[in-house]
């Protein structure tokens, strides 16, 4: 089965619509933050929160994080139908991080359309992105989960959200050209684990927790999902310099933004690249240029030294190692086999 055609996907869409309606009402606001002392301006809330957020969510996205969450629940013996209302948590938090990330990177496109702050303004986009960090917590707050489970869920979300921001801080510092040294491969992988792996890890841990999984199962699935997130990021980086088809961003955006991807780090550290090539690659990255000829020059250096193949092999190895640990603690089931196939799909996808 194609993971991205998972039957849970349609149910997740319905949950998102129910959790954050297209038109916000006084009743919705009261449920979210309590009864108004005076009067909520629901038109303002709709226009400045729901409308921009749904402009973003309606562009698509693979929804693989909430689907993975439900699969992890089922893999440990839980019922996905009971965990479904919580699947909005990783999806909304993930999209909030993308909205803010586009502002920080001064991007132009996301999922093939102008980034949110180009349409609604930086002020609305920043606020809408931040709302998506906090709004999902209501799903736990208003649930009838045991207090111990709620506490563990909150702890998981807080820890992974903080890791996400640590990763973003590292990435920003690197591509701003302020770092004195070239990041090491281990530093890059940790940055990805923080920035991209954190929400995936959050989704898997929450799914296993809500499914009644053991501590070993929760931990192993969290590690597997984190590795999946890192692999997904590496694949995104590869697609950004290999093809402009279907990636939803401008071709070579990572070069324009000065990103220190695994491919860049490999090129800068390989003995095969000359000192002149390394210097020139760094010069182009630090220019933060949109000049297509300069972007093509940088990509040519990266390709010349096999850095794309190296990145692809690294992503595959990370996933295989993480899956081996998850495989040990999960009982045999159809969903377990689906999860293994999902890991391969992240590496082999073309968009």
For each residue, the residues with C-beta under 8 A, 3 or more apart:
1: 5 6 338 341
2: 5 6 345
3: 6 64 67 338 341 342 345
4: 9 62 63 64 345
5: 1 2 9
6: 1 2 3 9 67 71 338
7: 10 11
8: 11 12 66 67 70 71 80 84 87
9: 4 5 6 12 13 63 67
10: 7 13 14
11: 7 8 14 15 84
12: 8 9 15 16 63 66 67 70 84 87 88 91
13: 9 10 16 17 63
14: 10 11 17 18
15: 11 12 18 19 84 85 87 88
16: 12 13 19 20 57 88 91 92
17: 13 14 20 21 22
18: 14 15 21
19: 15 16 85 88 92 135 139
20: 16 17 50 53 54 88 92 135
21: 17 18 24 25 28 50
22: 17 46 50 51 54
23: 46 50
24: 21 28 29 42 45 46 49 50
25: 21 28 29 42
26: 29 30 36 39 40 42
27: 30 31
28: 21 24 25 31 32 42
29: 24 25 26 32 33 36 40 42 45
30: 26 27 33 34 35 36 40
31: 27 28 138 142
32: 28 29 135 138
33: 29 30
34: 30
35: 30
36: 26 29 30 39 40
37:
38:
39: 26 36
40: 26 29 30 36 45
41: 44 45
42: 24 25 26 28 29 45 46
43: 46 47
44: 41 47 48
45: 24 29 40 41 42 48 49 50
46: 22 23 24 42 43 49 50 51
47: 43 44 50 51
48: 44 45 51 52 120 124 127 128
49: 24 45 46 52 53 127 128 131
50: 20 21 22 23 24 45 46 47 53 54
51: 22 46 47 48 54 55 120
52: 48 49 55 56 116 119 120 124 125 128
53: 20 49 50 56 57 95 128 131 132
54: 20 22 50 51 57 58
55: 51 52 58 59 116 119 120
56: 52 53 59 95 98 99 110 116
57: 16 53 54 61 95
58: 54 55
59: 55 56 110 111 112 113 248
60: 111
61: 57 91 95 111
62: 4
63: 4 9 12 13 66 67 91
64: 3 4 67 68 232 342 346
65: 68 69 90 91 94 199 200 203
66: 8 12 63 69 70 87 88 89 90 91 203
67: 3 6 8 9 12 63 64 70 71 87
68: 64 65 71 72 200 203 204 207 225 228 339 342
69: 65 66 72 73 83 86 87 89 90 203 204 206 207
70: 8 12 66 67 73 74 80 83 84 87 207
71: 6 8 67 68 74 75 80 207 335 338 339 342
72: 68 69 75 76 203 204 205 207 208 211 213 221 225 339
73: 69 70 76 78 79 80 83 207 208 210 211
74: 70 71 77 78 79 80 211 333 335
75: 71 72 208 211 217 221 330 333 335 336 339
76: 72 73 207 208 211 212 213 214 217 221 330
77: 74 211 212 213 331
78: 73 74 82 83 207 208 210 211 212 213
79: 73 74 82 83 211
80: 8 70 71 73 74 83 84
81: 84
82: 78 79 210
83: 69 70 73 78 79 80 86 87 206 207 210 211
84: 8 11 12 15 70 80 81 87
85: 15 19 88 139 143
86: 69 83 89 139 140 143 153 206 210
87: 8 12 15 66 67 69 70 83 84 90 91
88: 12 15 16 19 20 66 85 91 92 136 139
89: 66 69 86 92 93 136 137 139 140 157 202 203 206
90: 65 66 69 87 93 94 199 200 202 203 206
91: 12 16 61 63 65 66 87 88 94 95
92: 16 19 20 88 89 95 96 132 135 136
93: 89 90 96 97 132 133 136 157 161 199 202
94: 65 90 91 97 98 199
95: 53 56 57 61 91 92 98 99 132
96: 92 93 99 100 128 129 130 131 132 133
97: 93 94 100 101 129 133 164 168 199
98: 56 94 95 101 102 110 129
99: 56 95 96 102 103 115 116 117 125 128 129 132
100: 96 97 103 104 125 126 129 130
101: 97 98 104 105 107 168
102: 98 99 105 107 110 115 116 117 125
103: 99 100 106 115 117 122 125 126 129
104: 100 101 168 172
105: 101 102 257
106: 103 257
107: 101 102 110 115 249 253 257
108: 114 115 118 250
109: 112 113 114 115 248 249 250 253
110: 56 59 98 102 107 113 114 115 116 248 249
111: 59 60 61 248
112: 59 109 248
113: 59 109 110
114: 108 109 110 118 119
115: 99 102 103 107 108 109 110 118 119 125
116: 52 55 56 99 102 110 119 120 124 125 128 129
117: 99 102 103 120 121 122 124 125 126
118: 108 114 115
119: 52 55 114 115 116
120: 48 51 52 55 116 117 124 125 128
121: 117 124 125
122: 103 117 125 126
123: 126 127
124: 48 52 116 117 120 121 127 128
125: 52 99 100 102 103 115 116 117 120 121 122 128 129
126: 100 103 117 122 123 129 130
127: 48 49 123 124 130 131
128: 48 49 52 53 96 99 116 120 124 125 131 132
129: 96 97 98 99 100 103 116 125 126 132 133
130: 96 100 126 127 133 134
131: 49 53 96 127 128 134 135
132: 53 92 93 95 96 99 128 129 135 136
133: 93 96 97 129 130 136 161
134: 130 131 137
135: 19 20 32 92 131 132 138
136: 88 89 92 93 132 133 139 157
137: 89 134 140 141 154 157
138: 31 32 135 141 142
139: 19 85 86 88 89 136 142 143
140: 86 89 137 143 145 150 153 154 157
141: 137 138 150
142: 31 138 139
143: 85 86 139 140 150
144:
145: 140 149 150 153 210
146: 149 150
147: 150 151
148: 151 152
149: 145 146 152 153 209 210
150: 140 141 143 145 146 147 153 154
151: 147 148 154 155
152: 148 149 155 156 209
153: 86 140 145 149 150 156 157 206 209 210
154: 137 140 150 151 157 158
155: 151 152 158 159
156: 152 153 159 160 202 205 206 209
157: 89 93 136 137 140 153 154 160 161 202 206
158: 154 155 161 162
159: 155 156 162 163
160: 156 157 163 164 198 199 201 202 205
161: 93 133 157 158 164 165 198 202
162: 158 159 165 166
163: 159 160 166 167 193 194 198 201
164: 97 160 161 167 168 194 195 198 199
165: 161 162 168 169
166: 162 163 169 170 194 195
167: 163 164 170 171 190 191 192 193 194 195 196 198
168: 97 101 104 164 165 171 172 194 195
169: 165 166 172 173
170: 166 167 173 174 187 190 191 194 195
171: 167 168 174 175 191 195 259 260
172: 104 168 169 175 176
173: 169 170 176 178 179
174: 170 171 178 179 183 191 258 259 260
175: 171 172 257 258 259 260 285
176: 172 173 258
177: 258 285 286
178: 173 174
179: 173 174 182 183 260
180:
181:
182: 179 260 265 268 269
183: 174 179 187 188 191 260 265
184: 187 188 265
185: 188 189 262 265 266 269 314
186: 189 190
187: 170 183 184 190 191
188: 183 184 185 191 192 260 261 262 265
189: 185 186 192 193 230 262 318
190: 167 170 186 187 193 194
191: 167 170 171 174 183 187 188 194 195
192: 167 188 189 195 196 197 229 230 233 234
193: 163 167 189 190 196 197 198 226 229 230
194: 163 164 166 167 168 170 190 191 197 198
195: 164 166 167 168 170 171 191 192 198 233
196: 167 192 193 199 200 229 230 232 233
197: 192 193 194 200 201 225 226 227 228 229 230 233
198: 160 161 163 164 167 193 194 195 201 202 226 229
199: 65 90 93 94 97 160 164 196 202 203 229
200: 65 68 90 196 197 203 204 225 226 228 229 232
201: 160 163 197 198 204 205 222 223 225 226 229
202: 89 90 93 156 157 160 161 198 199 205 206
203: 65 66 68 69 72 89 90 199 200 206 207 225
204: 68 69 72 200 201 207 208 221 222 224 225 226
205: 72 156 160 201 202 208 209 218 221 222 225
206: 69 83 86 89 90 153 156 157 202 203 209 210
207: 68 69 70 71 72 73 76 78 83 203 204 210 211 221
208: 72 73 75 76 78 204 205 211 213 217 218 221 222
209: 149 152 153 156 205 206 213 218
210: 73 78 82 83 86 145 149 153 206 207
211: 72 73 74 75 76 77 78 79 83 207 208
212: 76 77 78
213: 72 76 77 78 208 209 217 218 221
214: 76 217 218 329
215: 218 219
216: 219 220 329
217: 75 76 208 213 214 220 221 329 330
218: 205 208 209 213 214 215 221 222
219: 215 216 222 223
220: 216 217 223 224 325 326 328 329 330
221: 72 75 76 204 205 207 208 213 217 218 224 225 326 330
222: 201 204 205 208 218 219 225 226
223: 201 219 220 226 227 322 325 326
224: 204 220 221 227 228 319 322 323 325 326 339 343
225: 68 72 197 200 201 203 204 205 221 222 228 229
226: 193 197 198 200 201 204 222 223 229 230 322
227: 197 223 224 230 231 318 319 321 322 323
228: 68 197 200 224 225 231 232 319 322 342 343 346
229: 192 193 196 197 198 199 200 201 225 226 232 233
230: 189 192 193 196 197 226 227 233 234 315 318
231: 227 228 234 235 315 316 318 319 343 346 347
232: 64 196 200 228 229 235 236 346
233: 192 195 196 197 229 230 236 237
234: 192 230 231 237 238 261 262 311 312 314 315
235: 231 232 238 239 312 315 346 347 349
236: 232 233 239 240 247
237: 233 234 240 241 254 259 261 262 263 311
238: 234 235 241 242 263 308 311 312
239: 235 236 242 243 247 350 351
240: 236 237 247 249 251 252 253 254
241: 237 238 251 252 254 255 263 299 302 303 308
242: 238 239 308
243: 239 246 247 251 350
244: 247 250 251
245: 350 351
246: 243 350 351
247: 236 239 240 243 244 251 351
248: 59 109 110 111 112
249: 107 109 110 240 253
250: 108 109 244 253 256
251: 240 241 243 244 247 295
252: 240 241 255 256 292 295 296 298 299
253: 107 109 240 249 250 256 257
254: 237 240 241 257 259 261
255: 241 252 258 259 284 285 289 294 295 298 299
256: 250 252 253 288 289 290 295
257: 105 106 107 175 253 254 288
258: 174 175 176 177 255 285 286 287 288
259: 171 174 175 237 254 255 264 285
260: 171 174 175 179 182 183 188 264 265 285
261: 188 234 237 254 264 265 311
262: 185 188 189 234 237 265 266 307 310 311 314
263: 237 238 241 266 267 302 307 308 310 311
264: 259 260 261 267 268 281 285 302 307
265: 182 183 184 185 188 260 261 262 268 269
266: 185 262 263 269 270 305 307 310 311
267: 263 264 270 273 277 278 281 301 302 305 307
268: 182 264 265 273 278 281 282
269: 182 185 265 266
270: 266 267 273 305 307
271:
272: 305 306
273: 267 268 270 277 278 281 301 304 305
274: 277 278
275: 278 279
276: 279 280
277: 267 273 274 280 281 301 304
278: 267 268 273 274 275 281 282
279: 275 276 282 283
280: 276 277 283 284 297 298 301
281: 264 267 268 273 277 278 284 285 298 301 302
282: 268 278 279 285 286
283: 279 280 286 287
284: 255 280 281 287 289 294 295 297 298
285: 175 177 255 258 259 260 264 281 282 288 298
286: 177 258 282 283
287: 258 283 284 291 294
288: 256 257 258 285
289: 255 256 284 294 295
290: 256 295
291: 287 294 295
292: 252 295 296
293: 296 297
294: 255 284 287 289 291 297 298
295: 251 252 255 256 284 289 290 291 292 298 299
296: 252 292 293 299 300
297: 280 284 293 294 300 301
298: 252 255 280 281 284 285 294 295 301 302
299: 241 252 255 295 296 302 303
300: 296 297 303 304
301: 267 273 277 280 281 297 298 304 305
302: 241 263 264 267 281 298 299 305 307 308
303: 241 299 300 306 307 308
304: 273 277 300 301
305: 266 267 270 272 273 301 302
306: 272 303 309 310
307: 262 263 264 266 267 270 302 303 310 311
308: 238 241 242 263 302 303 311 312
309: 306 312 313
310: 262 263 266 306 307 313 314
311: 234 237 238 261 262 263 266 307 308 314 315
312: 234 235 238 308 309 315 316 347
313: 309 310 316 317
314: 185 234 262 310 311 317 318
315: 230 231 234 235 311 312 318 319 346 347
316: 231 312 313 319 320 347
317: 313 314 320 321
318: 189 227 230 231 314 315 321 322
319: 224 227 228 231 315 316 322 323 343 344 346 347
320: 316 317 323 324
321: 227 317 318 324 325
322: 223 224 226 227 228 318 319 325 326
323: 224 227 319 320 326 327 340 343
324: 320 321 327 328
325: 220 223 224 321 322 328 329
326: 220 221 223 224 322 323 329 330 339
327: 323 324 330 336 340
328: 220 324 325
329: 214 216 217 220 325 326
330: 75 76 217 220 221 326 327 333 336
331: 77 336
332: 336
333: 74 75 330 336 337
334: 337 338
335: 71 74 75 338 339
336: 75 327 330 331 332 333 339 340
337: 333 334 340 341
338: 1 3 6 71 334 335 341 342
339: 68 71 72 75 224 326 335 336 342 343
340: 323 327 336 337 343 344
341: 1 3 337 338 344 345
342: 3 64 68 71 228 338 339 345 346
343: 224 228 231 319 323 339 340 346 347
344: 319 340 341 347 348
345: 2 3 4 341 342 348 349
346: 64 228 231 232 235 315 319 342 343 349
347: 231 235 312 315 316 319 343 344
348: 344 345
349: 235 345 346
350: 239 243 245 246
351: 239 245 246 247
